[in-house]
Amino acid sequence: MLTFRFDTTDLEPEIEELIEKTGDEAMAHKIIGLTLYDQTVDRFMREVGPGGEPWPGLSALTLLNRRSKSGILRDRGELFGSIHHTHSASKAEVGTKLNHPKVHVMQHGALIRPRRAKALRIPAGSNGAVYAKAAVIPPRPYIGIGRDDGAAVKEELIAWLEG
């Protein structure tokens, strides 16, 4: 599993003050969690990482083997559908419910080499295959605090206080 925590001890003083003004820290962290969840889903749909960097495109071989044209990391929808958020009176967390190596691979990238053979056999279309000594999967970070997340959290907390 992969989770990031928006811990109030690491926040800007302005956000800390807004949390105190709500008078309900659990509700403030719920708003923070929902905001960070929305930001994460938005970045995932735009295919950019938390820092705003675009994800590397798919290789020609990957495109050939895809089941759908739904976008990067959305061929089956399992990874996208696993994004969730939780909160308590002291924290908000956003992460994935999956406990699978692909979570780490997609977030950080990987170099895959054969363990018992001389080459990897990679399917290529409906009947073919390509053999390679290694396969590089570039990182496509989707979980993390984004550069605009603090401003979005401030905006949502202020809207809730004024509402």
C-alpha positions in Angstrom: 0.0 0.0 0.0 1.1 3.6 -0.6 -0.2 6.5 1.5 0.7 10.0 2.1 -0.3 12.0 5.2 -1.1 15.7 5.4 0.1 16.1 8.9 -0.9 19.4 10.6 2.5 19.7 12.3 4.0 20.2 8.8 1.4 22.8 7.6 1.8 26.4 7.0 0.7 28.5 10.0 -2.2 29.9 7.9 -3.7 26.4 7.4 -3.1 25.6 11.1 -5.1 28.7 12.1 -7.9 27.8 9.7 -8.1 24.3 11.3 -8.3 25.9 14.7 -11.0 28.3 13.5 -13.3 25.5 12.4 -13.6 24.4 16.0 -13.9 20.8 14.7 -10.5 19.3 13.8 -12.1 16.1 12.6 -14.2 18.0 10.1 -11.2 20.1 9.1 -9.2 17.0 8.4 -12.2 15.5 6.5 -12.2 18.6 4.3 -8.4 18.3 3.9 -8.7 14.6 3.0 -11.4 15.2 0.5 -9.5 18.1 -1.1 -6.3 16.0 -1.4 -8.3 13.1 -2.8 -9.9 15.4 -5.4 -6.5 16.8 -6.3 -5.0 13.3 -6.6 -7.8 12.1 -8.9 -7.5 15.3 -11.0 -3.8 14.8 -11.5 -4.3 11.1 -12.3 -6.8 12.0 -15.0 -4.5 14.7 -16.4 -1.6 12.1 -16.2 0.7 14.3 -14.2 2.7 13.7 -11.0 2.2 15.6 -7.7 4.9 18.1 -8.8 3.0 18.8 -12.1 5.4 16.8 -14.3 3.7 14.9 -17.1 4.0 11.2 -17.0 6.2 9.6 -19.6 4.2 8.3 -22.6 3.5 4.6 -23.2 5.9 2.6 -25.3 4.7 1.3 -28.7 4.7 -2.3 -27.3 2.5 -1.3 -24.3 0.1 0.5 -26.7 -0.1 -2.7 -28.8 -1.0 -4.8 -25.8 -3.6 -2.5 -24.2 -7.1 -3.6 -23.7 -8.6 -0.1 -23.8 -7.6 3.4 -24.9 -8.7 4.9 -21.5 -5.3 6.6 -20.7 -2.1 5.8 -18.9 -2.4 3.6 -15.7 -6.2 3.1 -16.5 -6.2 0.0 -18.8 -8.1 -2.0 -16.2 -9.1 0.8 -13.8 -7.8 -1.2 -10.7 -5.2 1.4 -9.7 -7.4 4.4 -10.3 -10.3 2.8 -8.4 -8.1 2.0 -5.4 -7.4 5.7 -4.6 -9.0 6.6 -1.3 -8.8 8.9 1.7 -9.2 8.7 5.5 -9.1 11.3 8.2 -9.2 11.6 12.0 -9.0 14.6 14.4 -5.3 14.9 13.8 -4.6 13.9 10.2 -5.8 13.3 6.7 -4.4 10.5 4.5 -4.7 9.7 0.8 -3.4 6.5 -0.7 -4.2 3.3 -2.5 -6.0 0.3 -1.1 -3.9 -2.1 -3.2 -1.1 -4.1 -1.6 0.6 -5.1 -4.8 4.1 -4.6 -6.3 2.6 -2.7 -9.3 1.7 0.1 -6.9 5.4 0.7 -6.1 6.4 0.1 -9.7 4.0 2.7 -11.1 4.9 5.3 -8.4 8.7 4.8 -8.6 9.4 2.9 -11.9 11.4 -0.3 -12.2 14.0 -2.2 -14.2 12.7 -5.7 -14.9 15.1 -8.5 -15.8 14.6 -12.2 -16.3 15.3 -14.4 -13.2 15.6 -17.8 -14.7 15.8 -17.2 -18.5 18.1 -15.3 -20.8 15.4 -12.9 -21.9 11.9 -11.6 -21.0 9.1 -12.8 -23.2 6.8 -9.8 -23.7 3.5 -10.4 -25.6 3.2 -8.3 -28.8 -0.3 -8.2 -30.1 -2.6 -11.2 -30.3 -0.1 -13.8 -31.5 3.4 -12.4 -31.3 6.1 -11.8 -28.7 9.2 -9.7 -28.3 12.2 -10.9 -26.3 14.3 -8.5 -24.3 17.1 -8.7 -21.8 15.4 -6.0 -19.6 12.3 -3.8 -19.6 12.3 -0.3 -18.1 9.1 1.0 -16.6 9.4 4.7 -16.0 8.0 6.2 -12.8 4.6 7.7 -13.1 4.0 9.1 -9.6 0.3 9.5 -8.7 0.3 9.6 -4.9 1.9 12.6 -3.0 1.4 16.1 -1.9 1.2 18.4 -5.0 2.6 21.8 -5.4 -1.0 23.3 -5.5 -2.4 21.2 -2.7 -1.8 23.7 0.1 -3.7 26.5 -1.8 -6.6 24.1 -2.6 -6.8 23.1 1.1 -6.8 26.8 2.2 -9.5 27.6 -0.3 -11.8 24.7 0.8 -11.3 25.4 4.6 -12.1 29.1 4.0 -15.2 28.2 1.9 -16.4 25.9 4.7 -15.9 28.5 7.4 -17.7 31.1 5.3 -20.5 28.7 4.3 
